[in-house]
């Protein structure tokens, strides 16, 4: 499995159209040192959109900190991106209290033919619930980014609203897999999108 992951990342890294966005499984509870690899369908539904796939690696470092990184392939004018991020839990999901964390990330993107460096910060609020006997973890976040266009050295701020849910796939033989679906809504100079993914545990 590790060899497949390495080969996949190397192939994607050689591609001319890289694409990776979204919150991922930041809000999903993992034990310390657990690792997941995720394959996601990506669909930008706003103007100049496109569809594609992306791969994301996530690891829980300790009880309150997780990291992720990823790249992907897509069409459309947002044709190049690779990212890395870190999530720090402020409050745990406990009784009636939702989980609250701060996720910061860095993205190198090629959008509309120009290179961008995006520094992003996002508060993430989530809560575990039982849905027809199966546990799910809905979440909402509002990523705010400073986007520097490297060629002309100009910048702008962007913002979107993201909501989604993650949980174990509730079908016999697939309960070791985690599924997620996410919707992104443009609030300022950003994009609207839909993401759907399946994650496989590496340990």
Buried (B, 14 or more C-beta within 10 A) or exposed (E): EEEEBEEBBEEBEEBEBBBBBBBBBBBBBBEEEBBBBBBBBBBBBBEEBBBBBBBBBBBBEEEBBBBBBBBBBBEBBBBBBBBBBBBEBEEBBEEEEBBBBBBBBBBBBBBEEEEBBBBBEBBBBBBBEEEEEEEBBBBBBBBBBEBBBEEEEEBEEBBBBBBBBBBBBBEEEEEEBBBBBBBBBBBEEBBBBBBBBBBBEBE
